[in-house]
Structures are given as C-alpha cells and as structure tokens.
Amino acid sequence: MPTAIVGISEIYVTKNSEEDIITYSLGSCIGMTVYDPEVRVGGMIHYMLPLSKISQEKAKVKPGMFADTGIPILLRKVLVAGAAKDRLIVKVAGGSQLMDQNKTFNIGERNYLVLRKLLWKNRILIKNEDVGGSESRTMRLEMETGRVTIKSGKGVMEL
C-alpha cells in the first residue's frame, strides 16, 4: 500500500482507499484525522501551534502550522472531495508536554484547547483521542478501513 507522509505543518487529503496517511513525532504538536466511511475520503493535519496571530506571514505560507488556519482548510478540503460533515469521524493525537515539563508554555494543552473550540464551533465531535502525557506519537490513518493507530513508547493502539 502506498503511504503519504504528512510532515510538520502539512495537510493532506485523499480519496485513494488503497493509501495510508502517516505522521511522525507528535510531541506538543497535534495530529488530527478526519474520515468519511461512506465515500472513503480522509485527511490529516500535523500542526505545531494554536494561533496564527503570532506570525501572520508564516500562516500565509504554511497555514497547516497553526490550528486556527489549518483545521478549517482540512475540513474544507475533505468536504470538497465529497465527504459529508455529519459523517466525519475525527480522531486526535499529540499535545504532550515533551520539552515543557514545568508547563511554562503549555503548547500541547493550548493546541488541544484551540482544536476543541474550532470543532465545537463547527458542531463536529471527536470520536477518539490520545492526547497529553509526556511522550511522542506516530499516527496512521488507513484509508481502506478508516482505522487509526497510534504508536508510542507504550506500543501500538487503535483509536
């Protein structure tokens, strides 16, 4: 099966049911998958920061770097590709406190809170999540089945 790799600050959407989508090194970053099982359209974002107001210039070049610019683009792209909002299955991973054990910046937590707010405003619920803690994760979406797996120091688990 072909695998599409989603790098940091990237967004990827596909209709190819023979493809897998994967992202690595989700620390304080958040990985979010969206999948419509009826038409097998899915996508993923790997964003670093919650709000684009810290750098509008970077947000224009790399909107996937920020939750507030990247998540709406991901949602639009899957809907344009044929997904229906009421069928979307959303799964989330990341948001850990890897380099910020004293919670000075709380990037992981802030990333997660902005995600929740954006989804709530769009009336979209998270089906499953693996967020927080202090470990890095790899997230994979299998387009044929919609199955999402998380690999971390704890092993591999299905979301």
C-alpha positions as a Markdown table, in Angstrom:
| # | Residue | x | y | z |
|---|---|---|---|---|
| 1 | Met | 0.0 | 0.0 | 0.0 |
| 2 | Pro | 1.3 | 3.5 | -0.8 |
| 3 | Thr | 1.8 | 5.7 | 2.2 |
| 4 | Ala | 1.5 | 9.5 | 2.2 |
| 5 | Ile | 3.7 | 11.2 | 4.9 |
| 6 | Val | 2.4 | 14.3 | 6.5 |
| 7 | Gly | 5.2 | 16.5 | 7.8 |
| 8 | Ile | 5.0 | 19.1 | 10.4 |
| 9 | Ser | 2.7 | 22.0 | 9.3 |
| 10 | Glu | 1.3 | 19.9 | 6.5 |
| 11 | Ile | -2.3 | 19.0 | 5.5 |
| 12 | Tyr | -3.1 | 16.0 | 3.3 |
| 13 | Val | -6.5 | 14.8 | 1.9 |
| 14 | Thr | -7.1 | 11.8 | -0.3 |
| 15 | Lys | -9.9 | 9.7 | -1.9 |
| 16 | Asn | -7.5 | 6.8 | -2.6 |
| 17 | Ser | -8.8 | 3.9 | -0.5 |
| 18 | Glu | -5.5 | 2.0 | -1.1 |
| 19 | Glu | -3.4 | 4.6 | 0.6 |
| 20 | Asp | -2.4 | 5.1 | 4.2 |
| 21 | Ile | -1.6 | 8.5 | 5.7 |
| 22 | Ile | 1.0 | 8.8 | 8.5 |
| 23 | Thr | 2.7 | 11.5 | 10.6 |
| 24 | Tyr | 5.6 | 11.1 | 12.9 |
| 25 | Ser | 6.9 | 12.9 | 16.0 |
| 26 | Leu | 3.7 | 14.3 | 17.5 |
| 27 | Gly | 5.0 | 15.8 | 20.7 |
| 28 | Ser | 3.3 | 19.1 | 21.7 |
| 29 | Cys | 2.0 | 19.2 | 18.1 |
| 30 | Ile | -1.4 | 17.7 | 17.3 |
| 31 | Gly | -2.3 | 15.2 | 14.6 |
| 32 | Met | -5.9 | 15.1 | 13.6 |
| 33 | Thr | -7.5 | 12.7 | 11.1 |
| 34 | Val | -10.9 | 13.1 | 9.5 |
| 35 | Tyr | -12.6 | 10.3 | 7.6 |
| 36 | Asp | -16.0 | 9.8 | 5.9 |
| 37 | Pro | -16.6 | 6.0 | 5.8 |
| 38 | Glu | -19.3 | 6.2 | 3.2 |
| 39 | Val | -17.3 | 7.8 | 0.5 |
| 40 | Arg | -13.8 | 6.9 | 1.9 |
| 41 | Val | -12.5 | 10.4 | 1.9 |
| 42 | Gly | -10.0 | 11.3 | 4.6 |
| 43 | Gly | -7.3 | 13.6 | 5.6 |
| 44 | Met | -4.8 | 14.6 | 8.2 |
| 45 | Ile | -3.1 | 17.7 | 9.6 |
| 46 | His | 0.0 | 17.9 | 11.8 |
| 47 | Tyr | 0.0 | 21.4 | 13.3 |
| 48 | Met | 2.6 | 23.0 | 15.7 |
| 49 | Leu | 0.9 | 26.0 | 17.3 |
| 50 | Pro | -2.6 | 27.0 | 18.3 |
| 51 | Leu | -3.0 | 30.6 | 16.9 |
| 52 | Ser | -1.7 | 32.2 | 13.8 |
| 53 | Lys | -1.7 | 35.7 | 15.3 |
| 54 | Ile | 1.9 | 35.2 | 16.4 |
| 55 | Ser | 3.0 | 35.2 | 12.7 |
| 56 | Gln | 0.5 | 36.1 | 10.0 |
| 57 | Glu | 3.3 | 35.8 | 7.4 |
| 58 | Lys | 4.1 | 32.2 | 8.3 |
| 59 | Ala | 0.3 | 31.4 | 8.4 |
| 60 | Lys | 0.0 | 32.6 | 4.8 |
| 61 | Val | 2.9 | 30.4 | 3.6 |
| 62 | Lys | 2.2 | 27.4 | 5.9 |
| 63 | Pro | -1.4 | 27.6 | 7.1 |
| 64 | Gly | -1.0 | 24.0 | 8.4 |
| 65 | Met | 1.4 | 25.2 | 11.0 |
| 66 | Phe | -1.5 | 26.7 | 13.1 |
| 67 | Ala | -4.7 | 25.1 | 14.4 |
| 68 | Asp | -6.8 | 28.2 | 13.6 |
| 69 | Thr | -5.7 | 28.3 | 10.0 |
| 70 | Gly | -5.0 | 24.7 | 9.2 |
| 71 | Ile | -8.1 | 22.9 | 10.7 |
| 72 | Pro | -10.6 | 24.9 | 8.6 |
| 73 | Ile | -8.6 | 24.2 | 5.5 |
| 74 | Leu | -8.5 | 20.4 | 6.2 |
| 75 | Leu | -12.3 | 20.4 | 6.8 |
| 76 | Arg | -13.0 | 22.4 | 3.6 |
| 77 | Lys | -10.7 | 20.0 | 1.6 |
| 78 | Val | -12.5 | 16.8 | 2.7 |
| 79 | Leu | -15.9 | 18.4 | 2.1 |
| 80 | Val | -14.9 | 19.5 | -1.4 |
| 81 | Ala | -13.6 | 15.9 | -2.0 |
| 82 | Gly | -17.1 | 14.5 | -1.3 |
| 83 | Ala | -17.2 | 13.9 | 2.5 |
| 84 | Ala | -20.3 | 15.0 | 4.5 |
| 85 | Lys | -19.8 | 16.9 | 7.7 |
| 86 | Asp | -22.3 | 14.8 | 9.6 |
| 87 | Arg | -20.4 | 11.6 | 8.7 |
| 88 | Leu | -16.9 | 12.7 | 9.6 |
| 89 | Ile | -15.0 | 10.6 | 12.1 |
| 90 | Val | -12.4 | 12.7 | 13.9 |
| 91 | Lys | -9.5 | 11.3 | 15.8 |
| 92 | Val | -6.8 | 13.3 | 17.6 |
| 93 | Ala | -3.3 | 12.5 | 19.0 |
| 94 | Gly | -0.4 | 14.5 | 20.4 |
| 95 | Gly | -0.5 | 17.6 | 22.7 |
| 96 | Ser | 2.1 | 16.2 | 25.1 |
| 97 | Gln | 4.5 | 18.2 | 27.3 |
| 98 | Leu | 7.8 | 16.8 | 26.0 |
| 99 | Met | 10.1 | 19.7 | 26.4 |
| 100 | Asp | 8.0 | 21.7 | 28.8 |
| 101 | Gln | 7.7 | 19.6 | 32.0 |
| 102 | Asn | 7.2 | 22.8 | 34.1 |
| 103 | Lys | 4.3 | 23.8 | 31.8 |
| 104 | Thr | 5.8 | 27.2 | 31.2 |
| 105 | Phe | 4.4 | 27.5 | 27.7 |
| 106 | Asn | 1.7 | 24.8 | 27.7 |
| 107 | Ile | 1.9 | 24.5 | 23.9 |
| 108 | Gly | 0.4 | 20.9 | 23.8 |
| 109 | Glu | -2.5 | 21.9 | 26.1 |
| 110 | Arg | -3.2 | 25.1 | 24.2 |
| 111 | Asn | -3.0 | 23.3 | 20.8 |
| 112 | Tyr | -5.7 | 20.8 | 22.1 |
| 113 | Leu | -7.9 | 23.6 | 23.5 |
| 114 | Val | -8.0 | 25.5 | 20.2 |
| 115 | Leu | -8.8 | 22.3 | 18.4 |
| 116 | Arg | -11.7 | 21.6 | 20.7 |
| 117 | Lys | -13.0 | 25.1 | 20.3 |
| 118 | Leu | -12.8 | 25.0 | 16.5 |
| 119 | Leu | -14.6 | 21.6 | 16.2 |
| 120 | Trp | -17.2 | 22.7 | 18.7 |
| 121 | Lys | -18.0 | 25.8 | 16.7 |
| 122 | Asn | -18.4 | 23.6 | 13.6 |
| 123 | Arg | -20.5 | 21.1 | 15.5 |
| 124 | Ile | -18.0 | 18.3 | 15.0 |
| 125 | Leu | -17.2 | 15.8 | 17.7 |
| 126 | Ile | -14.0 | 13.9 | 18.4 |
| 127 | Lys | -14.6 | 10.2 | 18.3 |
| 128 | Asn | -11.3 | 9.1 | 20.0 |
| 129 | Glu | -8.2 | 10.7 | 21.2 |
| 130 | Asp | -4.8 | 10.1 | 22.7 |
| 131 | Val | -3.6 | 13.4 | 24.0 |
| 132 | Gly | -1.4 | 14.8 | 26.7 |
| 133 | Gly | 1.2 | 13.0 | 28.7 |
| 134 | Ser | 5.0 | 13.2 | 28.0 |
| 135 | Glu | 5.7 | 11.0 | 25.0 |
| 136 | Ser | 5.9 | 11.4 | 21.3 |
| 137 | Arg | 3.5 | 9.6 | 19.0 |
| 138 | Thr | 3.1 | 8.4 | 15.4 |
| 139 | Met | -0.4 | 8.5 | 13.9 |
| 140 | Arg | -1.6 | 6.4 | 10.9 |
| 141 | Leu | -4.9 | 6.5 | 9.0 |
| 142 | Glu | -5.7 | 3.5 | 6.8 |
| 143 | Met | -8.0 | 4.9 | 4.1 |
| 144 | Glu | -9.5 | 1.5 | 3.2 |
| 145 | Thr | -11.0 | 1.0 | 6.7 |
| 146 | Gly | -10.7 | 4.3 | 8.4 |
| 147 | Arg | -8.7 | 2.6 | 11.1 |
| 148 | Val | -6.4 | 5.0 | 13.1 |
| 149 | Thr | -3.4 | 3.6 | 15.0 |
| 150 | Ile | -1.1 | 5.4 | 17.4 |
| 151 | Lys | 2.4 | 4.2 | 18.0 |
| 152 | Ser | 4.3 | 5.4 | 21.1 |
| 153 | Gly | 6.5 | 4.2 | 23.9 |
| 154 | Lys | 3.5 | 2.2 | 25.1 |
| 155 | Gly | 3.3 | 0.2 | 21.9 |
| 156 | Val | 0.6 | 0.4 | 19.2 |
| 157 | Met | -3.0 | 1.1 | 19.9 |
| 158 | Glu | -6.1 | 1.7 | 17.8 |
| 159 | Leu | -8.0 | 4.9 | 18.3 |
